[in-house]
Amino acid sequence: MFSGLFKDAHKMYKLGELDIYKKQSDIEYVYKLYYNWYKNEYENTKCVELTYEEKKKINKKLIDEIE
């Protein structure tokens, strides 16, 4: 009964049927940042621009809106 409803909802979530209810982020990620912990603080060691494939994977639907 009650657990059966959660099983159905979990299955729908896994299949992506509930994605329309998720809040979409409009943040565009452009850089990969690397930090190291050094002497009780973080130190930025590297800043790399994402490739087109990485941007597409990370930003998902946003990439279509930008172009």
mmCIF file as Biopython writes it, N, C-alpha, C and O atoms, coordinates in Angstrom:
data_model
#
loop_
_atom_site.group_PDB
_atom_site.id
_atom_site.type_symbol
_atom_site.label_atom_id
_atom_site.label_alt_id
_atom_site.label_comp_id
_atom_site.label_asym_id
_atom_site.label_entity_id
_atom_site.label_seq_id
_atom_site.pdbx_PDB_ins_code
_atom_site.Cartn_x
_atom_site.Cartn_y
_atom_site.Cartn_z
_atom_site.occupancy
_atom_site.B_iso_or_equiv
_atom_site.auth_seq_id
_atom_site.auth_asym_id
_atom_site.pdbx_PDB_model_num
ATOM 1   N N  . MET A ? 1  ? 0.824  -1.181 0.000   1.0 0.0 1  A 1 
ATOM 2   C CA . MET A ? 1  ? 0.000  0.000  0.000   1.0 0.0 1  A 1 
ATOM 3   C C  . MET A ? 1  ? 0.875  1.254  0.000   1.0 0.0 1  A 1 
ATOM 4   O O  . MET A ? 1  ? 1.250  1.768  -1.053  1.0 0.0 1  A 1 
ATOM 5   N N  . PHE A ? 2  ? 1.191  1.735  1.212   1.0 0.0 2  A 1 
ATOM 6   C CA . PHE A ? 2  ? 1.958  2.970  1.334   1.0 0.0 2  A 1 
ATOM 7   C C  . PHE A ? 2  ? 3.348  2.816  0.726   1.0 0.0 2  A 1 
ATOM 8   O O  . PHE A ? 2  ? 3.828  3.705  0.023   1.0 0.0 2  A 1 
ATOM 9   N N  . SER A ? 3  ? 3.994  1.676  1.001   1.0 0.0 3  A 1 
ATOM 10  C CA . SER A ? 3  ? 5.331  1.443  0.447   1.0 0.0 3  A 1 
ATOM 11  C C  . SER A ? 3  ? 5.273  1.243  -1.064  1.0 0.0 3  A 1 
ATOM 12  O O  . SER A ? 3  ? 6.234  1.548  -1.770  1.0 0.0 3  A 1 
ATOM 13  N N  . GLY A ? 4  ? 4.162  0.737  -1.556  1.0 0.0 4  A 1 
ATOM 14  C CA . GLY A ? 4  ? 3.992  0.562  -2.994  1.0 0.0 4  A 1 
ATOM 15  C C  . GLY A ? 4  ? 3.980  1.891  -3.728  1.0 0.0 4  A 1 
ATOM 16  O O  . GLY A ? 4  ? 4.488  1.994  -4.844  1.0 0.0 4  A 1 
ATOM 17  N N  . LEU A ? 5  ? 3.395  2.919  -3.096  1.0 0.0 5  A 1 
ATOM 18  C CA . LEU A ? 5  ? 3.383  4.254  -3.699  1.0 0.0 5  A 1 
ATOM 19  C C  . LEU A ? 5  ? 4.801  4.801  -3.813  1.0 0.0 5  A 1 
ATOM 20  O O  . LEU A ? 5  ? 5.157  5.414  -4.820  1.0 0.0 5  A 1 
ATOM 21  N N  . PHE A ? 6  ? 5.600  4.581  -2.788  1.0 0.0 6  A 1 
ATOM 22  C CA . PHE A ? 6  ? 6.975  5.057  -2.828  1.0 0.0 6  A 1 
ATOM 23  C C  . PHE A ? 6  ? 7.803  4.286  -3.849  1.0 0.0 6  A 1 
ATOM 24  O O  . PHE A ? 6  ? 8.707  4.850  -4.466  1.0 0.0 6  A 1 
ATOM 25  N N  . LYS A ? 7  ? 7.505  3.017  -4.029  1.0 0.0 7  A 1 
ATOM 26  C CA . LYS A ? 7  ? 8.199  2.238  -5.060  1.0 0.0 7  A 1 
ATOM 27  C C  . LYS A ? 7  ? 7.898  2.808  -6.437  1.0 0.0 7  A 1 
ATOM 28  O O  . LYS A ? 7  ? 8.793  2.947  -7.271  1.0 0.0 7  A 1 
ATOM 29  N N  . ASP A ? 8  ? 6.626  3.139  -6.671  1.0 0.0 8  A 1 
ATOM 30  C CA . ASP A ? 8  ? 6.237  3.731  -7.955  1.0 0.0 8  A 1 
ATOM 31  C C  . ASP A ? 8  ? 6.904  5.088  -8.158  1.0 0.0 8  A 1 
ATOM 32  O O  . ASP A ? 8  ? 7.409  5.383  -9.241  1.0 0.0 8  A 1 
ATOM 33  N N  . ALA A ? 9  ? 6.904  5.910  -7.111  1.0 0.0 9  A 1 
ATOM 34  C CA . ALA A ? 9  ? 7.516  7.237  -7.202  1.0 0.0 9  A 1 
ATOM 35  C C  . ALA A ? 9  ? 9.023  7.123  -7.426  1.0 0.0 9  A 1 
ATOM 36  O O  . ALA A ? 9  ? 9.596  7.890  -8.200  1.0 0.0 9  A 1 
ATOM 37  N N  . HIS A ? 10 ? 9.657  6.179  -6.759  1.0 0.0 10 A 1 
ATOM 38  C CA . HIS A ? 10 ? 11.096 5.977  -6.927  1.0 0.0 10 A 1 
ATOM 39  C C  . HIS A ? 10 ? 11.413 5.546  -8.360  1.0 0.0 10 A 1 
ATOM 40  O O  . HIS A ? 10 ? 12.388 6.008  -8.953  1.0 0.0 10 A 1 
ATOM 41  N N  . LYS A ? 11 ? 10.596 4.673  -8.901  1.0 0.0 11 A 1 
ATOM 42  C CA . LYS A ? 11 ? 10.783 4.213  -10.276 1.0 0.0 11 A 1 
ATOM 43  C C  . LYS A ? 11 ? 10.613 5.378  -11.258 1.0 0.0 11 A 1 
ATOM 44  O O  . LYS A ? 11 ? 11.386 5.514  -12.207 1.0 0.0 11 A 1 
ATOM 45  N N  . MET A ? 12 ? 9.597  6.215  -11.025 1.0 0.0 12 A 1 
ATOM 46  C CA . MET A ? 12 ? 9.373  7.380  -11.880 1.0 0.0 12 A 1 
ATOM 47  C C  . MET A ? 12 ? 10.553 8.347  -11.799 1.0 0.0 12 A 1 
ATOM 48  O O  . MET A ? 12 ? 10.960 8.925  -12.807 1.0 0.0 12 A 1 
ATOM 49  N N  . TYR A ? 13 ? 11.104 8.521  -10.586 1.0 0.0 13 A 1 
ATOM 50  C CA . TYR A ? 13 ? 12.257 9.405  -10.393 1.0 0.0 13 A 1 
ATOM 51  C C  . TYR A ? 13 ? 13.467 8.880  -11.161 1.0 0.0 13 A 1 
ATOM 52  O O  . TYR A ? 13 ? 14.153 9.644  -11.840 1.0 0.0 13 A 1 
ATOM 53  N N  . LYS A ? 14 ? 13.727 7.592  -11.055 1.0 0.0 14 A 1 
ATOM 54  C CA . LYS A ? 14 ? 14.866 6.982  -11.746 1.0 0.0 14 A 1 
ATOM 55  C C  . LYS A ? 14 ? 14.731 7.088  -13.262 1.0 0.0 14 A 1 
ATOM 56  O O  . LYS A ? 14 ? 15.736 7.230  -13.959 1.0 0.0 14 A 1 
ATOM 57  N N  . LEU A ? 15 ? 13.516 7.021  -13.780 1.0 0.0 15 A 1 
ATOM 58  C CA . LEU A ? 15 ? 13.280 7.108  -15.222 1.0 0.0 15 A 1 
ATOM 59  C C  . LEU A ? 15 ? 13.255 8.554  -15.723 1.0 0.0 15 A 1 
ATOM 60  O O  . LEU A ? 15 ? 13.152 8.790  -16.927 1.0 0.0 15 A 1 
ATOM 61  N N  . GLY A ? 16 ? 13.349 9.524  -14.803 1.0 0.0 16 A 1 
ATOM 62  C CA . GLY A ? 16 ? 13.367 10.928 -15.195 1.0 0.0 16 A 1 
ATOM 63  C C  . GLY A ? 16 ? 11.996 11.522 -15.453 1.0 0.0 16 A 1 
ATOM 64  O O  . GLY A ? 16 ? 11.885 12.621 -15.997 1.0 0.0 16 A 1 
ATOM 65  N N  . GLU A ? 17 ? 10.958 10.808 -15.068 1.0 0.0 17 A 1 
ATOM 66  C CA . GLU A ? 17 ? 9.600  11.290 -15.305 1.0 0.0 17 A 1 
ATOM 67  C C  . GLU A ? 17 ? 9.218  12.446 -14.382 1.0 0.0 17 A 1 
ATOM 68  O O  . GLU A ? 17 ? 8.239  13.146 -14.643 1.0 0.0 17 A 1 
ATOM 69  N N  . LEU A ? 18 ? 9.972  12.651 -13.315 1.0 0.0 18 A 1 
ATOM 70  C CA . LEU A ? 18 ? 9.666  13.726 -12.369 1.0 0.0 18 A 1 
ATOM 71  C C  . LEU A ? 18 ? 10.576 14.938 -12.552 1.0 0.0 18 A 1 
ATOM 72  O O  . LEU A ? 18 ? 10.510 15.883 -11.765 1.0 0.0 18 A 1 
ATOM 73  N N  . ASP A ? 19 ? 11.419 14.923 -13.573 1.0 0.0 19 A 1 
ATOM 74  C CA . ASP A ? 19 ? 12.367 16.014 -13.791 1.0 0.0 19 A 1 
ATOM 75  C C  . ASP A ? 19 ? 11.691 17.357 -14.050 1.0 0.0 19 A 1 
ATOM 76  O O  . ASP A ? 19 ? 12.279 18.405 -13.783 1.0 0.0 19 A 1 
ATOM 77  N N  . ILE A ? 20 ? 10.477 17.338 -14.559 1.0 0.0 20 A 1 
ATOM 78  C CA . ILE A ? 20 ? 9.780  18.594 -14.832 1.0 0.0 20 A 1 
ATOM 79  C C  . ILE A ? 20 ? 9.477  19.360 -13.547 1.0 0.0 20 A 1 
ATOM 80  O O  . ILE A ? 20 ? 9.227  20.564 -13.592 1.0 0.0 20 A 1 
ATOM 81  N N  . TYR A ? 21 ? 9.498  18.680 -12.410 1.0 0.0 21 A 1 
ATOM 82  C CA . TYR A ? 21 ? 9.225  19.325 -11.134 1.0 0.0 21 A 1 
ATOM 83  C C  . TYR A ? 21 ? 10.485 19.849 -10.456 1.0 0.0 21 A 1 
ATOM 84  O O  . TYR A ? 21 ? 10.392 20.546 -9.446  1.0 0.0 21 A 1 
ATOM 85  N N  . LYS A ? 22 ? 11.654 19.529 -10.989 1.0 0.0 22 A 1 
ATOM 86  C CA . LYS A ? 22 ? 12.906 20.009 -10.413 1.0 0.0 22 A 1 
ATOM 87  C C  . LYS A ? 22 ? 13.151 21.450 -10.844 1.0 0.0 22 A 1 
ATOM 88  O O  . LYS A ? 22 ? 12.838 21.833 -11.971 1.0 0.0 22 A 1 
ATOM 89  N N  . LYS A ? 23 ? 13.706 22.232 -9.951  1.0 0.0 23 A 1 
ATOM 90  C CA . LYS A ? 23 ? 14.063 23.601 -10.283 1.0 0.0 23 A 1 
ATOM 91  C C  . LYS A ? 23 ? 15.322 23.567 -11.145 1.0 0.0 23 A 1 
ATOM 92  O O  . LYS A ? 23 ? 16.314 22.935 -10.781 1.0 0.0 23 A 1 
ATOM 93  N N  . GLN A ? 24 ? 15.277 24.245 -12.281 1.0 0.0 24 A 1 
ATOM 94  C CA . GLN A ? 24 ? 16.414 24.266 -13.195 1.0 0.0 24 A 1 
ATOM 95  C C  . GLN A ? 24 ? 17.335 25.434 -12.850 1.0 0.0 24 A 1 
ATOM 96  O O  . GLN A ? 24 ? 16.870 26.541 -12.581 1.0 0.0 24 A 1 
ATOM 97  N N  . SER A ? 25 ? 18.610 25.187 -12.859 1.0 0.0 25 A 1 
ATOM 98  C CA . SER A ? 25 ? 19.604 26.217 -12.586 1.0 0.0 25 A 1 
ATOM 99  C C  . SER A ? 25 ? 19.948 26.944 -13.876 1.0 0.0 25 A 1 
ATOM 100 O O  . SER A ? 25 ? 20.083 26.315 -14.926 1.0 0.0 25 A 1 
ATOM 101 N N  . ASP A ? 26 ? 20.093 28.271 -13.805 1.0 0.0 26 A 1 
ATOM 102 C CA . ASP A ? 26 ? 20.500 29.014 -14.984 1.0 0.0 26 A 1 
ATOM 103 C C  . ASP A ? 26 ? 21.939 29.505 -14.859 1.0 0.0 26 A 1 
ATOM 104 O O  . ASP A ? 26 ? 22.319 30.507 -15.464 1.0 0.0 26 A 1 
ATOM 105 N N  . ILE A ? 27 ? 22.727 28.794 -14.074 1.0 0.0 27 A 1 
ATOM 106 C CA . ILE A ? 27 ? 24.150 29.098 -13.943 1.0 0.0 27 A 1 
ATOM 107 C C  . ILE A ? 27 ? 24.889 28.405 -15.078 1.0 0.0 27 A 1 
ATOM 108 O O  . ILE A ? 27 ? 24.714 27.209 -15.307 1.0 0.0 27 A 1 
ATOM 109 N N  . GLU A ? 28 ? 25.717 29.167 -15.787 1.0 0.0 28 A 1 
ATOM 110 C CA . GLU A ? 28 ? 26.536 28.579 -16.847 1.0 0.0 28 A 1 
ATOM 111 C C  . GLU A ? 28 ? 27.945 28.367 -16.299 1.0 0.0 28 A 1 
ATOM 112 O O  . GLU A ? 28 ? 28.617 29.324 -15.915 1.0 0.0 28 A 1 
ATOM 113 N N  . TYR A ? 29 ? 28.381 27.130 -16.266 1.0 0.0 29 A 1 
ATOM 114 C CA . TYR A ? 29 ? 29.719 26.816 -15.791 1.0 0.0 29 A 1 
ATOM 115 C C  . TYR A ? 29 ? 30.688 26.886 -16.957 1.0 0.0 29 A 1 
ATOM 116 O O  . TYR A ? 29 ? 30.452 26.280 -18.002 1.0 0.0 29 A 1 
ATOM 117 N N  . VAL A ? 30 ? 31.787 27.629 -16.781 1.0 0.0 30 A 1 
ATOM 118 C CA . VAL A ? 30 ? 32.738 27.875 -17.858 1.0 0.0 30 A 1 
ATOM 119 C C  . VAL A ? 30 ? 34.132 27.372 -17.500 1.0 0.0 30 A 1 
ATOM 120 O O  . VAL A ? 30 ? 34.892 26.980 -18.385 1.0 0.0 30 A 1 
ATOM 121 N N  . TYR A ? 31 ? 34.476 27.379 -16.220 1.0 0.0 31 A 1 
ATOM 122 C CA . TYR A ? 31 ? 35.831 27.035 -15.793 1.0 0.0 31 A 1 
ATOM 123 C C  . TYR A ? 31 ? 35.846 25.849 -14.832 1.0 0.0 31 A 1 
ATOM 124 O O  . TYR A ? 31 ? 34.885 25.595 -14.106 1.0 0.0 31 A 1 
ATOM 125 N N  . LYS A ? 32 ? 36.965 25.137 -14.855 1.0 0.0 32 A 1 
ATOM 126 C CA . LYS A ? 32 ? 37.281 24.100 -13.872 1.0 0.0 32 A 1 
ATOM 127 C C  . LYS A ? 32 ? 38.331 24.705 -12.956 1.0 0.0 32 A 1 
ATOM 128 O O  . LYS A ? 32 ? 39.365 25.183 -13.423 1.0 0.0 32 A 1 
ATOM 129 N N  . LEU A ? 33 ? 38.076 24.688 -11.671 1.0 0.0 33 A 1 
ATOM 130 C CA . LEU A ? 33 ? 39.021 25.246 -10.713 1.0 0.0 33 A 1 
ATOM 131 C C  . LEU A ? 33 ? 39.591 24.131 -9.847  1.0 0.0 33 A 1 
ATOM 132 O O  . LEU A ? 33 ? 38.870 23.239 -9.402  1.0 0.0 33 A 1 
ATOM 133 N N  . TYR A ? 34 ? 40.873 24.198 -9.621  1.0 0.0 34 A 1 
ATOM 134 C CA . TYR A ? 34 ? 41.553 23.217 -8.774  1.0 0.0 34 A 1 
ATOM 135 C C  . TYR A ? 34 ? 42.106 23.941 -7.550  1.0 0.0 34 A 1 
ATOM 136 O O  . TYR A ? 34 ? 42.781 24.963 -7.675  1.0 0.0 34 A 1 
ATOM 137 N N  . TYR A ? 35 ? 41.814 23.404 -6.373  1.0 0.0 35 A 1 
ATOM 138 C CA . TYR A ? 35 ? 42.286 23.988 -5.126  1.0 0.0 35 A 1 
ATOM 139 C C  . TYR A ? 35 ? 43.043 22.947 -4.322  1.0 0.0 35 A 1 
ATOM 140 O O  . TYR A ? 35 ? 42.721 21.760 -4.354  1.0 0.0 35 A 1 
ATOM 141 N N  . ASN A ? 36 ? 44.045 23.409 -3.607  1.0 0.0 36 A 1 
ATOM 142 C CA . ASN A ? 36 ? 44.787 22.569 -2.663  1.0 0.0 36 A 1 
ATOM 143 C C  . ASN A ? 36 ? 44.694 23.195 -1.283  1.0 0.0 36 A 1 
ATOM 144 O O  . ASN A ? 36 ? 44.679 24.417 -1.138  1.0 0.0 36 A 1 
ATOM 145 N N  . TRP A ? 37 ? 44.631 22.353 -0.286  1.0 0.0 37 A 1 
ATOM 146 C CA . TRP A ? 37 ? 44.624 22.814 1.096   1.0 0.0 37 A 1 
ATOM 147 C C  . TRP A ? 37 ? 46.072 22.989 1.526   1.0 0.0 37 A 1 
ATOM 148 O O  . TRP A ? 37 ? 46.850 22.035 1.528   1.0 0.0 37 A 1 
ATOM 149 N N  . TYR A ? 38 ? 46.429 24.228 1.894   1.0 0.0 38 A 1 
ATOM 150 C CA . TYR A ? 38 ? 47.818 24.521 2.238   1.0 0.0 38 A 1 
ATOM 151 C C  . TYR A ? 38 ? 47.848 25.512 3.394   1.0 0.0 38 A 1 
ATOM 152 O O  . TYR A ? 38 ? 47.314 26.615 3.280   1.0 0.0 38 A 1 
ATOM 153 N N  . LYS A ? 39 ? 48.457 25.133 4.486   1.0 0.0 39 A 1 
ATOM 154 C CA . LYS A ? 39 ? 48.616 25.979 5.678   1.0 0.0 39 A 1 
ATOM 155 C C  . LYS A ? 39 ? 47.293 26.603 6.125   1.0 0.0 39 A 1 
ATOM 156 O O  . LYS A ? 39 ? 47.174 27.823 6.238   1.0 0.0 39 A 1 
ATOM 157 N N  . ASN A ? 40 ? 46.323 25.762 6.371   1.0 0.0 40 A 1 
ATOM 158 C CA . ASN A ? 40 ? 45.015 26.158 6.901   1.0 0.0 40 A 1 
ATOM 159 C C  . ASN A ? 40 ? 44.180 27.035 5.975   1.0 0.0 40 A 1 
ATOM 160 O O  . ASN A ? 40 ? 43.280 27.731 6.446   1.0 0.0 40 A 1 
ATOM 161 N N  . GLU A ? 41 ? 44.448 27.021 4.694   1.0 0.0 41 A 1 
ATOM 162 C CA . GLU A ? 41 ? 43.596 27.727 3.737   1.0 0.0 41 A 1 
ATOM 163 C C  . GLU A ? 41 ? 43.716 27.085 2.362   1.0 0.0 41 A 1 
ATOM 164 O O  . GLU A ? 41 ? 44.679 26.374 2.070   1.0 0.0 41 A 1 
ATOM 165 N N  . TYR A ? 42 ? 42.725 27.349 1.530   1.0 0.0 42 A 1 
ATOM 166 C CA . TYR A ? 42 ? 42.736 26.809 0.171   1.0 0.0 42 A 1 
ATOM 167 C C  . TYR A ? 42 ? 43.564 27.707 -0.734  1.0 0.0 42 A 1 
ATOM 168 O O  . TYR A ? 42 ? 43.529 28.932 -0.625  1.0 0.0 42 A 1 
ATOM 169 N N  . GLU A ? 43 ? 44.303 27.076 -1.621  1.0 0.0 43 A 1 
ATOM 170 C CA . GLU A ? 43 ? 45.121 27.800 -2.585  1.0 0.0 43 A 1 
ATOM 171 C C  . GLU A ? 43 ? 44.665 27.383 -3.986  1.0 0.0 43 A 1 
ATOM 172 O O  . GLU A ? 43 ? 44.644 26.195 -4.309  1.0 0.0 43 A 1 
ATOM 173 N N  . ASN A ? 44 ? 44.301 28.366 -4.813  1.0 0.0 44 A 1 
ATOM 174 C CA . ASN A ? 44 ? 43.875 28.089 -6.183  1.0 0.0 44 A 1 
ATOM 175 C C  . ASN A ? 44 ? 45.115 27.727 -6.989  1.0 0.0 44 A 1 
ATOM 176 O O  . ASN A ? 44 ? 46.001 28.560 -7.185  1.0 0.0 44 A 1 
ATOM 177 N N  . THR A ? 45 ? 45.176 26.487 -7.453  1.0 0.0 45 A 1 
ATOM 178 C CA . THR A ? 45 ? 46.373 26.030 -8.155  1.0 0.0 45 A 1 
ATOM 179 C C  . THR A ? 45 ? 46.212 26.008 -9.667  1.0 0.0 45 A 1 
ATOM 180 O O  . THR A ? 45 ? 47.203 26.058 -10.396 1.0 0.0 45 A 1 
ATOM 181 N N  . LYS A ? 46 ? 44.974 25.934 -10.148 1.0 0.0 46 A 1 
ATOM 182 C CA . LYS A ? 46 ? 44.776 25.810 -11.586 1.0 0.0 46 A 1 
ATOM 183 C C  . LYS A ? 46 ? 43.374 26.280 -11.962 1.0 0.0 46 A 1 
ATOM 184 O O  . LYS A ? 46 ? 42.406 26.028 -11.244 1.0 0.0 46 A 1 
ATOM 185 N N  . CYS A ? 47 ? 43.283 26.968 -13.102 1.0 0.0 47 A 1 
ATOM 186 C CA . CYS A ? 47 ? 41.999 27.411 -13.629 1.0 0.0 47 A 1 
ATOM 187 C C  . CYS A ? 47 ? 41.991 27.083 -15.118 1.0 0.0 47 A 1 
ATOM 188 O O  . CYS A ? 47 ? 42.789 27.625 -15.883 1.0 0.0 47 A 1 
ATOM 189 N N  . VAL A ? 48 ? 41.080 26.185 -15.529 1.0 0.0 48 A 1 
ATOM 190 C CA . VAL A ? 48 ? 41.044 25.701 -16.910 1.0 0.0 48 A 1 
ATOM 191 C C  . VAL A ? 48 ? 39.646 25.925 -17.476 1.0 0.0 48 A 1 
ATOM 192 O O  . VAL A ? 48 ? 38.648 25.656 -16.807 1.0 0.0 48 A 1 
ATOM 193 N N  . GLU A ? 49 ? 39.579 26.420 -18.714 1.0 0.0 49 A 1 
ATOM 194 C CA . GLU A ? 49 ? 38.281 26.581 -19.362 1.0 0.0 49 A 1 
ATOM 195 C C  . GLU A ? 49 ? 37.760 25.209 -19.788 1.0 0.0 49 A 1 
ATOM 196 O O  . GLU A ? 49 ? 38.517 24.377 -20.287 1.0 0.0 49 A 1 
ATOM 197 N N  . LEU A ? 50 ? 36.476 24.986 -19.589 1.0 0.0 50 A 1 
ATOM 198 C CA . LEU A ? 50 ? 35.861 23.714 -19.961 1.0 0.0 50 A 1 
ATOM 199 C C  . LEU A ? 50 ? 35.802 23.570 -21.477 1.0 0.0 50 A 1 
ATOM 200 O O  . LEU A ? 50 ? 35.634 24.556 -22.194 1.0 0.0 50 A 1 
ATOM 201 N N  . THR A ? 51 ? 35.941 22.350 -21.956 1.0 0.0 51 A 1 
ATOM 202 C CA . THR A ? 51 ? 35.774 22.082 -23.383 1.0 0.0 51 A 1 
ATOM 203 C C  . THR A ? 51 ? 34.281 22.118 -23.711 1.0 0.0 51 A 1 
ATOM 204 O O  . THR A ? 51 ? 33.443 22.133 -22.809 1.0 0.0 51 A 1 
ATOM 205 N N  . TYR A ? 52 ? 33.957 22.132 -24.996 1.0 0.0 52 A 1 
ATOM 206 C CA . TYR A ? 52 ? 32.553 22.162 -25.397 1.0 0.0 52 A 1 
ATOM 207 C C  . TYR A ? 52 ? 31.809 20.943 -24.868 1.0 0.0 52 A 1 
ATOM 208 O O  . TYR A ? 52 ? 30.672 21.057 -24.410 1.0 0.0 52 A 1 
ATOM 209 N N  . GLU A ? 53 ? 32.445 19.776 -24.930 1.0 0.0 53 A 1 
ATOM 210 C CA . GLU A ? 53 ? 31.803 18.547 -24.453 1.0 0.0 53 A 1 
ATOM 211 C C  . GLU A ? 53 ? 31.547 18.607 -22.950 1.0 0.0 53 A 1 
ATOM 212 O O  . GLU A ? 53 ? 30.489 18.187 -22.481 1.0 0.0 53 A 1 
ATOM 213 N N  . GLU A ? 54 ? 32.519 19.130 -22.193 1.0 0.0 54 A 1 
ATOM 214 C CA . GLU A ? 54 ? 32.347 19.249 -20.744 1.0 0.0 54 A 1 
ATOM 215 C C  . GLU A ? 54 ? 31.237 20.245 -20.414 1.0 0.0 54 A 1 
ATOM 216 O O  . GLU A ? 54 ? 30.417 19.999 -19.530 1.0 0.0 54 A 1 
ATOM 217 N N  . LYS A ? 55 ? 31.217 21.376 -21.135 1.0 0.0 55 A 1 
ATOM 218 C CA . LYS A ? 55 ? 30.156 22.366 -20.918 1.0 0.0 55 A 1 
ATOM 219 C C  . LYS A ? 55 ? 28.791 21.753 -21.196 1.0 0.0 55 A 1 
ATOM 220 O O  . LYS A ? 55 ? 27.836 21.977 -20.452 1.0 0.0 55 A 1 
ATOM 221 N N  . LYS A ? 56 ? 28.710 20.981 -22.269 1.0 0.0 56 A 1 
ATOM 222 C CA . LYS A ? 56 ? 27.446 20.356 -22.651 1.0 0.0 56 A 1 
ATOM 223 C C  . LYS A ? 56 ? 26.984 19.383 -21.567 1.0 0.0 56 A 1 
ATOM 224 O O  . LYS A ? 56 ? 25.801 19.340 -21.229 1.0 0.0 56 A 1 
ATOM 225 N N  . LYS A ? 57 ? 27.917 18.607 -21.027 1.0 0.0 57 A 1 
ATOM 226 C CA . LYS A ? 57 ? 27.586 17.624 -19.995 1.0 0.0 57 A 1 
ATOM 227 C C  . LYS A ? 57 ? 27.176 18.308 -18.687 1.0 0.0 57 A 1 
ATOM 228 O O  . LYS A ? 57 ? 26.201 17.904 -18.053 1.0 0.0 57 A 1 
ATOM 229 N N  . ILE A ? 58 ? 27.910 19.328 -18.292 1.0 0.0 58 A 1 
ATOM 230 C CA . ILE A ? 58 ? 27.668 19.981 -17.005 1.0 0.0 58 A 1 
ATOM 231 C C  . ILE A ? 58 ? 26.464 20.915 -17.058 1.0 0.0 58 A 1 
ATOM 232 O O  . ILE A ? 58 ? 25.637 20.919 -16.145 1.0 0.0 58 A 1 
ATOM 233 N N  . ASN A ? 59 ? 26.364 21.703 -18.121 1.0 0.0 59 A 1 
ATOM 234 C CA . ASN A ? 59 ? 25.296 22.702 -18.215 1.0 0.0 59 A 1 
ATOM 235 C C  . ASN A ? 59 ? 23.997 22.148 -18.782 1.0 0.0 59 A 1 
ATOM 236 O O  . ASN A ? 59 ? 22.953 22.787 -18.650 1.0 0.0 59 A 1 
ATOM 237 N N  . LYS A ? 60 ? 24.034 20.987 -19.405 1.0 0.0 60 A 1 
ATOM 238 C CA . LYS A ? 60 ? 22.877 20.267 -19.947 1.0 0.0 60 A 1 
ATOM 239 C C  . LYS A ? 60 ? 21.998 21.146 -20.820 1.0 0.0 60 A 1 
ATOM 240 O O  . LYS A ? 60 ? 22.426 21.557 -21.899 1.0 0.0 60 A 1 
ATOM 241 N N  . LYS A ? 61 ? 20.786 21.443 -20.384 1.0 0.0 61 A 1 
ATOM 242 C CA . LYS A ? 61 ? 19.817 22.143 -21.224 1.0 0.0 61 A 1 
ATOM 243 C C  . LYS A ? 61 ? 20.187 23.603 -21.455 1.0 0.0 61 A 1 
ATOM 244 O O  . LYS A ? 61 ? 19.740 24.203 -22.433 1.0 0.0 61 A 1 
ATOM 245 N N  . LEU A ? 62 ? 20.982 24.175 -20.587 1.0 0.0 62 A 1 
ATOM 246 C CA . LEU A ? 62 ? 21.329 25.584 -20.697 1.0 0.0 62 A 1 
ATOM 247 C C  . LEU A ? 62 ? 22.122 25.886 -21.957 1.0 0.0 62 A 1 
ATOM 248 O O  . LEU A ? 62 ? 21.992 26.974 -22.517 1.0 0.0 62 A 1 
ATOM 249 N N  . ILE A ? 63 ? 22.942 24.946 -22.417 1.0 0.0 63 A 1 
ATOM 250 C CA . ILE A ? 63 ? 23.792 25.158 -23.592 1.0 0.0 63 A 1 
ATOM 251 C C  . ILE A ? 63 ? 22.943 25.467 -24.823 1.0 0.0 63 A 1 
ATOM 252 O O  . ILE A ? 63 ? 23.365 26.256 -25.669 1.0 0.0 63 A 1 
ATOM 253 N N  . ASP A ? 64 ? 21.765 24.870 -24.946 1.0 0.0 64 A 1 
ATOM 254 C CA . ASP A ? 64 ? 20.890 25.126 -26.085 1.0 0.0 64 A 1 
ATOM 255 C C  . ASP A ? 64 ? 20.305 26.535 -26.036 1.0 0.0 64 A 1 
ATOM 256 O O  . ASP A ? 64 ? 20.093 27.155 -27.078 1.0 0.0 64 A 1 
ATOM 257 N N  . GLU A ? 65 ? 20.045 27.037 -24.843 1.0 0.0 65 A 1 
ATOM 258 C CA . GLU A ? 65 ? 19.481 28.368 -24.698 1.0 0.0 65 A 1 
ATOM 259 C C  . GLU A ? 65 ? 20.502 29.448 -25.019 1.0 0.0 65 A 1 
ATOM 260 O O  . GLU A ? 65 ? 20.135 30.512 -25.518 1.0 0.0 65 A 1 
ATOM 261 N N  . ILE A ? 66 ? 21.777 29.196 -24.742 1.0 0.0 66 A 1 
ATOM 262 C CA . ILE A ? 66 ? 22.825 30.192 -24.949 1.0 0.0 66 A 1 
ATOM 263 C C  . ILE A ? 66 ? 23.120 30.370 -26.423 1.0 0.0 66 A 1 
ATOM 264 O O  . ILE A ? 66 ? 23.317 31.496 -26.879 1.0 0.0 66 A 1 
ATOM 265 N N  . GLU A ? 67 ? 23.152 29.290 -27.175 1.0 0.0 67 A 1 
ATOM 266 C CA . GLU A ? 67 ? 23.521 29.358 -28.589 1.0 0.0 67 A 1 
ATOM 267 C C  . GLU A ? 67 ? 22.430 29.868 -29.426 1.0 0.0 67 A 1 
ATOM 268 O O  . GLU A ? 67 ? 22.587 29.983 -30.641 1.0 0.0 67 A 1 
#
